[in-house]
Amino acid sequence: MTERHIIRPSEANTRDVFEYALLRVVPRIERGECVNAGILVYCRAQSYVGARTHLDEARLLALDPHADVAGIRAALGAVEGVCAGGDAAGQAAADDAGRRFRWLIAPRSTVVQPGPVHTGLTVDPAAEAERLLDLLVR
């Protein structure tokens, strides 16, 4: 455990709890192989939900040379749209950030799947999304 994770009782905690899940591309469900292609981040205290995606085409095509790259990019873009809200979120536009996050992390057997949810503490959930994208996806 590093010093940055220790909160002493005498110190004010300015960080908020956040949840995150990886977005995985599973081009051939029967094989179970996947490529990490994005990150979903939700912070209730800041009413934030966001997604950052990065599809490594070479990795994807190594798993399945016939993968529908355009379709997968469209699915990842749709996830980003739901997180952004507004017209891009479609029917989810009226939902709050928490409902949109819970809908996106629901288990599904599609090519783009969410991984398990993890938690952490952050001051800036958008910056955390970028950090996690660099750490876990790129």
NUTI-631372 format. One line per field, with one value per atom (N, C-alpha, C, O): z, x, y; residue in one letter; atom name. Coordinates in nm, 3 decimals, padded with zeros to 5 digits. Each point is the difference from the previous one (the first is absolute). Example, Ala and Ser with C-alpha at 12.3 -4.5 7.8 and 13.67 -1.06 7.14 Angstrom:
<dolos>
z <- 00.780/00.000/00.000/00.066/-00.138/00.006/00.073/00.017
x <- 01.319/-00.089/00.090/00.104/-00.139/00.082/-00.077/00.051
y <- -00.569/00.119/00.120/-00.002/00.107/00.119/00.109/00.111
r <- A/A/A/A/S/S/S/S
a <- N/CA/C/O/N/CA/C/O
</dolos>
This chain:
<dolos>
z <- 00.000/00.000/00.000/00.079/-00.166/-00.006/00.084/00.034/-00.001/00.085/-00.056/00.077/-00.210/-00.058/00.030/-00.020/00.066/00.029/00.147/00.038/00.045/00.143/00.032/-00.035/00.102/00.044/00.152/00.063/-00.005/00.146/00.052/-00.068/00.186/00.054/00.011/-00.009/00.029/00.017/-00.134/-00.001/-00.110/-00.131/-00.065/00.012/-00.080/-00.076/-00.126/-00.065/00.033/-00.121/-00.111/00.004/-00.103/-00.111/-00.120/-00.104/00.118/-00.111/00.011/00.109/-00.224/-00.006/-00.047/-00.074/00.117/-00.045/-00.146/-00.040/-00.040/-00.138/-00.029/00.069/-00.172/-00.046/-00.145/-00.074/00.035/-00.140/-00.045/00.079/-00.210/-00.062/-00.136/-00.071/00.036/-00.133/-00.103/00.031/-00.152/-00.114/-00.077/-00.039/00.017/-00.068/-00.131/-00.010/-00.090/-00.128/-00.006/00.009/-00.026/-00.009/-00.139/-00.019/-00.079/-00.139/-00.028/-00.087/00.160/-00.017/00.138/00.075/-00.044/00.133/00.043/00.116/-00.209/00.034/00.045/00.070/-00.110/00.040/00.130/00.071/-00.039/00.126/00.004/00.104/-00.215/-00.003/-00.014/-00.064/00.127/-00.005/-00.013/00.027/-00.071/-00.009/00.079/-00.024/00.117/00.072/-00.098/-00.070/00.066/-00.099/00.059/-00.073/00.204/00.058/00.148/00.061/-00.003/00.144/00.027/-00.064/00.156/00.048/00.141/00.082/-00.053/00.134/00.047/-00.074/00.201/00.060/00.138/00.082/-00.056/00.131/00.043/-00.053/00.147/00.045/00.059/-00.030/00.114/00.068/-00.098/00.031/-00.149/-00.099/-00.118/-00.100/00.111/-00.108/-00.134/-00.103/00.106/-00.120/-00.049/00.079/-00.206/-00.066/-00.131/-00.076/00.048/-00.123/-00.052/00.075/-00.202/-00.064/-00.087/-00.066/00.066/-00.091/-00.070/00.064/-00.194/-00.076/-00.086/-00.041/00.014/-00.090/-00.052/00.075/-00.203/-00.059/-00.071/-00.097/00.145/-00.065/-00.108/00.029/-00.151/-00.112/-00.022/-00.029/00.044/-00.023/00.100/-00.038/00.166/00.100/-00.030/00.009/-00.045/-00.031/-00.116/00.007/-00.114/-00.119/00.021/-00.072/00.171/00.035/00.062/-00.019/00.093/00.058/-00.101/00.002/-00.092/-00.099/-00.126/-00.004/-00.097/-00.122/-00.072/-00.085/00.119/-00.065/00.089/-00.028/00.135/00.092/-00.073/-00.089/00.127/-00.058/00.070/00.094/-00.139/00.064/00.000/00.102/-00.212/-00.007/00.098/00.066/-00.056/00.092/00.146/00.083/-00.054/00.136/00.036/00.111/-00.205/00.024/00.023/00.086/-00.160/00.017/00.139/00.065/-00.020/00.133/00.110/00.097/-00.112/00.099/-00.001/00.105/-00.224/-00.011/00.065/00.059/-00.071/00.063/00.152/00.066/-00.011/00.145/00.042/00.099/-00.175/00.031/-00.009/00.081/-00.178/-00.016/00.117/00.046/00.004/00.115/00.122/00.077/-00.060/00.113/-00.012/00.100/-00.220/-00.022/00.026/00.035/-00.053/00.019/-00.121/-00.107/00.123/-00.110/-00.111/00.022/-00.142/-00.115/-00.031/-00.047/00.073/-00.030/00.087/-00.034/00.146/00.093/-00.038/00.061/-00.159/-00.041/00.114/00.066/-00.043/00.105/00.140/00.092/-00.075/00.131/00.034/00.109/-00.201/00.019/00.127/00.065/-00.031/00.117/00.131/00.107/-00.115/00.121/00.063/-00.069/00.201/00.068/-00.026/-00.058/00.100/-00.026/00.056/-00.064/00.183/00.062/-00.077/-00.017/-00.029/-00.079/-00.131/-00.043/-00.022/-00.126/00.026/-00.077/00.184/00.032/00.028/-00.052/00.135/00.034/-00.125/-00.012/-00.079/-00.123/-00.084/-00.058/00.053/-00.082/00.058/-00.075/00.207/00.060/00.016/00.049/-00.089/00.010/-00.086/-00.113/00.165/-00.078/-00.131/-00.004/-00.100/-00.129/-00.079/00.024/-00.118/-00.083/-00.141/-00.096/00.086/-00.129/-00.023/00.084/-00.195/-00.031/00.094/00.042/-00.010/00.097/00.134/00.014/00.086/00.131/00.110/-00.011/00.118/00.116/00.087/00.009/00.053/00.096/00.139/00.015/00.087/00.137/00.045/-00.053/00.148/00.053/00.114/00.086/-00.088/00.104/00.056/-00.061/00.175/00.060/00.031/00.000/00.026/00.039/00.053/00.016/00.010/00.045/-00.098/-00.051/00.024/-00.096/00.031/00.064/-00.110/00.005/-00.133/-00.005/-00.103/-00.136/-00.077/-00.052/00.044/-00.068/-00.149/-00.055/-00.012/-00.143/-00.018/-00.092/00.178/-00.006/00.037/-00.055/00.146/00.038/-00.118/-00.019/-00.060/-00.119/-00.097/-00.055/00.035/-00.089/00.056/-00.074/00.205/00.063/-00.014/-00.034/00.060/-00.011/-00.145/-00.025/-00.069/-00.141/-00.036/-00.066/00.110/-00.027/00.070/-00.058/00.181/00.079/-00.044/-00.002/-00.033/-00.022/-00.145/-00.033/-00.054/-00.137/-00.103/-00.084/00.089/-00.104/00.014/-00.080
x <- 00.084/-00.084/00.090/00.093/-00.122/00.080/-00.063/-00.118/00.194/-00.044/-00.123/-00.081/00.065/-00.111/-00.136/-00.103/00.100/-00.126/-00.039/-00.108/00.193/-00.028/-00.071/00.048/-00.162/-00.073/00.001/-00.054/00.114/00.005/-00.128/-00.058/00.012/-00.124/00.002/-00.105/00.222/00.008/-00.002/-00.010/00.018/00.005/-00.138/-00.075/00.044/-00.125/00.015/00.104/-00.208/00.004/-00.070/-00.122/00.196/-00.058/-00.027/-00.045/00.074/-00.022/-00.137/-00.052/-00.005/-00.130/00.016/00.094/-00.184/-00.003/-00.045/-00.091/00.158/-00.043/00.000/00.066/-00.140/-00.006/00.047/-00.020/00.082/00.040/-00.008/00.009/-00.024/-00.002/00.067/-00.014/00.086/00.060/-00.108/-00.097/00.115/-00.079/00.088/00.112/-00.163/00.078/-00.068/-00.122/00.205/-00.051/00.030/00.115/-00.220/00.010/-00.049/-00.119/00.210/-00.044/-00.063/-00.086/00.130/-00.059/-00.038/00.083/-00.209/-00.051/00.038/00.034/-00.040/00.026/00.144/00.028/00.065/00.140/00.032/00.093/-00.169/00.020/00.119/00.028/00.043/00.115/-00.049/-00.102/00.175/-00.046/00.116/00.116/-00.153/00.092/-00.063/-00.116/00.190/-00.050/-00.009/00.096/-00.213/-00.021/-00.056/-00.026/00.007/-00.053/-00.019/00.022/-00.063/-00.022/-00.126/-00.022/-00.059/-00.117/00.031/00.050/-00.080/00.023/-00.126/-00.065/00.030/-00.119/00.037/00.059/-00.095/00.021/-00.132/-00.040/-00.027/-00.130/00.008/-00.084/00.185/00.013/00.010/-00.041/00.096/00.016/-00.097/00.012/-00.106/-00.097/00.071/-00.042/00.151/00.082/-00.009/00.012/-00.034/00.018/00.070/-00.041/00.146/00.075/00.062/00.023/00.004/00.067/00.111/-00.013/00.122/00.111/00.029/00.007/00.010/00.025/00.124/00.040/00.019/00.115/00.003/00.024/-00.049/-00.001/00.132/00.033/00.040/00.125/-00.038/-00.021/00.012/-00.045/00.089/-00.050/00.180/00.092/-00.026/-00.003/-00.017/-00.030/-00.131/-00.011/-00.090/-00.131/00.008/-00.052/00.118/00.009/00.089/-00.012/00.102/00.079/-00.090/00.023/-00.125/-00.094/-00.101/-00.040/-00.002/-00.100/00.021/-00.043/00.108/00.027/-00.127/00.008/-00.122/-00.126/-00.088/-00.118/00.176/-00.078/-00.057/00.064/-00.183/-00.067/00.050/-00.063/00.176/00.065/-00.092/-00.011/-00.055/-00.089/-00.117/-00.038/-00.018/-00.109/00.043/-00.074/00.194/00.052/00.027/-00.030/00.087/00.022/-00.133/-00.009/-00.093/-00.132/-00.057/-00.058/00.075/-00.048/00.073/-00.062/00.193/00.077/-00.042/-00.010/-00.015/-00.048/-00.137/-00.027/-00.058/-00.133/00.013/-00.077/00.171/00.024/00.042/-00.050/00.141/00.042/-00.119/-00.011/-00.076/-00.118/-00.096/-00.053/00.032/-00.088/00.059/-00.073/00.203/00.064/-00.013/-00.023/00.037/-00.005/-00.140/-00.014/-00.089/-00.136/-00.047/00.061/-00.166/-00.053/-00.053/-00.033/00.024/-00.054/00.078/-00.058/00.189/00.084/-00.036/00.033/-00.101/-00.034/-00.129/-00.033/-00.040/-00.124/-00.100/-00.022/-00.039/-00.101/00.056/-00.075/00.204/00.063/00.026/00.047/-00.077/00.030/-00.065/00.058/-00.175/-00.072/00.049/-00.034/00.111/00.048/00.115/00.075/-00.061/00.113/00.128/-00.005/00.117/00.130/00.007/00.054/-00.108/00.005/-00.078/00.048/-00.165/-00.080/00.069/00.000/00.059/00.071/00.118/00.023/00.054/00.114/-00.047/00.057/-00.161/-00.049/-00.049/00.020/-00.083/-00.047/00.119/-00.003/00.108/00.117/00.081/00.064/-00.066/00.081/-00.079/00.054/-00.180/-00.080/00.063/00.039/-00.030/00.060/-00.076/-00.123/00.198/-00.062/00.092/00.121/-00.178/00.079/00.008/-00.044/00.100/00.022/00.150/00.079/-00.041/00.143/00.067/00.114/-00.180/00.053/-00.066/-00.122/00.205/-00.051/00.068/00.119/-00.192/00.064/00.066/-00.047/00.157/00.064/-00.056/-00.096/00.155/-00.047/00.024/00.088/-00.166/00.010/00.102/00.002/00.081/00.100/-00.023/-00.071/00.131/-00.018/00.133/00.105/-00.111/00.117/-00.041/-00.119/00.216/-00.023/00.065/00.109/-00.176/00.053/-00.049/-00.104/00.179/-00.041/-00.065/-00.093/00.143/-00.044/-00.032/00.091/-00.219/-00.034/00.034/00.032/-00.038/00.035/00.149/00.038/00.045/00.144/00.027/00.091/-00.170/00.014/-00.031/00.066/-00.167/-00.034/00.118/00.032/00.032/00.117/00.115/00.065/-00.041/00.108/-00.025/00.092/-00.215/-00.033/00.007/00.039/-00.078/00.011/00.146/00.032/00.056/00.143/00.055/00.081/-00.124/00.051/-00.052/00.076/-00.205/-00.063/-00.034/-00.025/00.025/-00.046/00.111/00.024/00.040/00.100/00.127/00.092
y <- -00.116/00.116/00.124/00.009/00.082/00.121/00.109/-00.008/00.109/00.110/00.072/00.050/-00.045/00.074/-00.064/00.064/-00.187/-00.068/00.007/-00.046/00.103/00.005/00.131/00.108/-00.118/00.118/-00.001/-00.092/00.192/00.008/00.066/00.085/-00.124/00.056/00.152/00.063/-00.005/00.145/00.076/00.122/-00.193/00.064/-00.001/-00.097/00.205/00.006/-00.084/00.003/-00.078/-00.082/00.076/00.018/00.026/00.076/-00.089/00.047/-00.176/-00.092/-00.066/-00.021/-00.009/-00.065/-00.144/-00.033/-00.052/-00.139/-00.002/00.073/-00.157/-00.022/-00.148/-00.078/00.040/-00.138/-00.002/00.096/-00.206/-00.013/-00.144/-00.093/00.078/-00.132/00.009/00.100/-00.202/-00.008/-00.034/-00.069/00.118/-00.044/-00.097/00.034/-00.152/-00.104/-00.036/-00.004/-00.020/-00.048/-00.149/-00.043/-00.035/-00.145/-00.039/-00.027/00.024/-00.019/-00.136/-00.012/-00.089/-00.134/-00.051/-00.051/00.066/-00.031/-00.142/-00.023/-00.071/-00.140/-00.023/-00.097/00.186/-00.016/00.072/-00.039/00.141/00.073/00.093/00.060/-00.045/00.090/00.144/00.026/00.066/00.139/00.099/-00.032/00.151/00.112/00.114/00.035/00.024/00.116/00.117/00.031/00.035/00.105/00.129/00.095/-00.091/00.123/-00.011/-00.105/00.217/00.007/00.082/00.103/-00.148/00.073/00.048/-00.077/00.203/00.055/00.069/00.074/-00.099/00.062/00.053/-00.072/00.197/00.061/00.064/00.104/-00.167/00.048/00.140/00.085/-00.059/00.129/00.116/00.112/-00.138/00.106/-00.016/00.071/-00.164/-00.027/-00.018/00.054/-00.129/-00.019/-00.143/-00.094/00.078/-00.128/00.028/00.088/-00.162/00.023/-00.128/-00.095/00.094/-00.114/00.053/00.103/-00.174/00.029/-00.132/-00.105/00.110/-00.122/00.013/00.109/-00.224/-00.009/-00.145/-00.094/00.079/-00.134/-00.025/00.068/-00.167/-00.042/-00.101/-00.118/00.166/-00.084/-00.121/-00.109/00.126/-00.111/-00.114/-00.117/00.152/-00.103/-00.070/-00.122/00.204/-00.057/-00.097/-00.111/00.153/-00.084/-00.122/-00.099/00.106/-00.119/-00.107/-00.120/00.162/-00.095/-00.051/-00.116/00.207/-00.037/00.084/00.115/-00.170/00.076/00.049/00.088/-00.145/00.037/00.088/00.018/00.037/00.084/00.121/00.055/-00.016/00.116/00.126/00.049/00.002/00.115/00.121/00.069/-00.041/00.117/-00.016/00.097/-00.214/-00.026/00.014/00.053/-00.101/00.009/00.146/00.044/00.032/00.143/00.072/00.088/-00.125/00.061/-00.033/00.087/-00.211/-00.039/00.076/00.044/-00.029/00.077/00.147/00.063/-00.010/00.138/00.018/00.104/-00.205/00.006/00.005/00.070/-00.144/00.003/00.140/00.053/00.008/00.137/00.095/00.092/-00.114/00.085/-00.011/00.101/-00.222/-00.019/00.071/00.063/-00.072/00.069/00.151/00.069/-00.017/00.145/00.056/00.117/-00.199/00.048/00.079/-00.008/00.083/00.079/-00.088/-00.117/00.172/-00.072/-00.128/-00.098/00.099/-00.117/-00.120/-00.114/00.138/-00.110/-00.072/-00.102/00.153/-00.066/-00.003/00.101/-00.217/-00.015/00.021/00.031/-00.046/00.017/00.147/00.030/00.061/00.141/00.056/00.086/-00.132/00.053/-00.063/00.049/-00.155/-00.068/00.076/00.070/-00.084/00.063/-00.081/-00.109/00.164/-00.063/-00.142/-00.090/00.070/-00.132/-00.105/-00.113/00.148/-00.096/-00.033/-00.116/00.217/-00.028/-00.093/-00.093/00.117/-00.087/-00.143/-00.095/00.080/-00.134/-00.074/-00.121/00.193/-00.063/-00.047/-00.109/00.191/-00.035/-00.115/-00.074/00.056/-00.108/-00.129/-00.100/00.099/-00.122/-00.110/00.027/-00.149/-00.109/-00.022/00.009/-00.038/-00.029/-00.092/-00.005/-00.065/-00.090/00.055/-00.063/00.181/00.064/00.011/-00.041/00.096/00.012/00.100/-00.023/00.134/00.097/-00.027/00.011/-00.046/-00.040/00.079/00.032/-00.002/00.063/-00.106/-00.114/00.152/-00.088/00.025/00.076/-00.138/00.022/00.145/00.068/-00.024/00.136/00.004/-00.088/00.191/00.025/00.139/00.080/-00.049/00.132/00.065/-00.065/00.194/00.076/00.136/00.027/00.057/00.136/00.097/-00.026/00.136/00.096/00.140/00.019/00.079/00.140/00.036/00.081/-00.142/00.033/-00.128/-00.064/00.026/-00.126/-00.001/-00.106/00.221/00.003/-00.030/-00.073/00.130/-00.029/-00.145/-00.062/00.009/-00.142/-00.090/-00.102/00.139/-00.079/-00.003/-00.105/00.219/00.005/-00.084/-00.074/00.084/-00.076/-00.150/-00.076/00.034/-00.142/-00.049/-00.114/00.198/-00.037/-00.026/-00.099/00.188/-00.020/-00.124/-00.073/00.050/-00.111/-00.136/-00.097/00.089/-00.130/-00.032/-00.116/00.217/-00.025/00.024/-00.087/00.199/00.034/-00.081/00.016
r <- M/M/M/M/T/T/T/T/E/E/E/E/R/R/R/R/H/H/H/H/I/I/I/I/I/I/I/I/R/R/R/R/P/P/P/P/S/S/S/S/E/E/E/E/A/A/A/A/N/N/N/N/T/T/T/T/R/R/R/R/D/D/D/D/V/V/V/V/F/F/F/F/E/E/E/E/Y/Y/Y/Y/A/A/A/A/L/L/L/L/L/L/L/L/R/R/R/R/V/V/V/V/V/V/V/V/P/P/P/P/R/R/R/R/I/I/I/I/E/E/E/E/R/R/R/R/G/G/G/G/E/E/E/E/C/C/C/C/V/V/V/V/N/N/N/N/A/A/A/A/G/G/G/G/I/I/I/I/L/L/L/L/V/V/V/V/Y/Y/Y/Y/C/C/C/C/R/R/R/R/A/A/A/A/Q/Q/Q/Q/S/S/S/S/Y/Y/Y/Y/V/V/V/V/G/G/G/G/A/A/A/A/R/R/R/R/T/T/T/T/H/H/H/H/L/L/L/L/D/D/D/D/E/E/E/E/A/A/A/A/R/R/R/R/L/L/L/L/L/L/L/L/A/A/A/A/L/L/L/L/D/D/D/D/P/P/P/P/H/H/H/H/A/A/A/A/D/D/D/D/V/V/V/V/A/A/A/A/G/G/G/G/I/I/I/I/R/R/R/R/A/A/A/A/A/A/A/A/L/L/L/L/G/G/G/G/A/A/A/A/V/V/V/V/E/E/E/E/G/G/G/G/V/V/V/V/C/C/C/C/A/A/A/A/G/G/G/G/G/G/G/G/D/D/D/D/A/A/A/A/A/A/A/A/G/G/G/G/Q/Q/Q/Q/A/A/A/A/A/A/A/A/A/A/A/A/D/D/D/D/D/D/D/D/A/A/A/A/G/G/G/G/R/R/R/R/R/R/R/R/F/F/F/F/R/R/R/R/W/W/W/W/L/L/L/L/I/I/I/I/A/A/A/A/P/P/P/P/R/R/R/R/S/S/S/S/T/T/T/T/V/V/V/V/V/V/V/V/Q/Q/Q/Q/P/P/P/P/G/G/G/G/P/P/P/P/V/V/V/V/H/H/H/H/T/T/T/T/G/G/G/G/L/L/L/L/T/T/T/T/V/V/V/V/D/D/D/D/P/P/P/P/A/A/A/A/A/A/A/A/E/E/E/E/A/A/A/A/E/E/E/E/R/R/R/R/L/L/L/L/L/L/L/L/D/D/D/D/L/L/L/L/L/L/L/L/V/V/V/V/R/R/R/R
a <- N/CA/C/O/N/CA/C/O/N/CA/C/O/N/CA/C/O/N/CA/C/O/N/CA/C/O/N/CA/C/O/N/CA/C/O/N/CA/C/O/N/CA/C/O/N/CA/C/O/N/CA/C/O/N/CA/C/O/N/CA/C/O/N/CA/C/O/N/CA/C/O/N/CA/C/O/N/CA/C/O/N/CA/C/O/N/CA/C/O/N/CA/C/O/N/CA/C/O/N/CA/C/O/N/CA/C/O/N/CA/C/O/N/CA/C/O/N/CA/C/O/N/CA/C/O/N/CA/C/O/N/CA/C/O/N/CA/C/O/N/CA/C/O/N/CA/C/O/N/CA/C/O/N/CA/C/O/N/CA/C/O/N/CA/C/O/N/CA/C/O/N/CA/C/O/N/CA/C/O/N/CA/C/O/N/CA/C/O/N/CA/C/O/N/CA/C/O/N/CA/C/O/N/CA/C/O/N/CA/C/O/N/CA/C/O/N/CA/C/O/N/CA/C/O/N/CA/C/O/N/CA/C/O/N/CA/C/O/N/CA/C/O/N/CA/C/O/N/CA/C/O/N/CA/C/O/N/CA/C/O/N/CA/C/O/N/CA/C/O/N/CA/C/O/N/CA/C/O/N/CA/C/O/N/CA/C/O/N/CA/C/O/N/CA/C/O/N/CA/C/O/N/CA/C/O/N/CA/C/O/N/CA/C/O/N/CA/C/O/N/CA/C/O/N/CA/C/O/N/CA/C/O/N/CA/C/O/N/CA/C/O/N/CA/C/O/N/CA/C/O/N/CA/C/O/N/CA/C/O/N/CA/C/O/N/CA/C/O/N/CA/C/O/N/CA/C/O/N/CA/C/O/N/CA/C/O/N/CA/C/O/N/CA/C/O/N/CA/C/O/N/CA/C/O/N/CA/C/O/N/CA/C/O/N/CA/C/O/N/CA/C/O/N/CA/C/O/N/CA/C/O/N/CA/C/O/N/CA/C/O/N/CA/C/O/N/CA/C/O/N/CA/C/O/N/CA/C/O/N/CA/C/O/N/CA/C/O/N/CA/C/O/N/CA/C/O/N/CA/C/O/N/CA/C/O/N/CA/C/O/N/CA/C/O/N/CA/C/O/N/CA/C/O/N/CA/C/O/N/CA/C/O/N/CA/C/O/N/CA/C/O/N/CA/C/O/N/CA/C/O/N/CA/C/O/N/CA/C/O/N/CA/C/O/N/CA/C/O/N/CA/C/O/N/CA/C/O/N/CA/C/O/N/CA/C/O/N/CA/C/O/N/CA/C/O/N/CA/C/O/N/CA/C/O/N/CA/C/O/N/CA/C/O/N/CA/C/O/N/CA/C/O/N/CA/C/O/N/CA/C/O/N/CA/C/O/N/CA/C/O
</dolos>
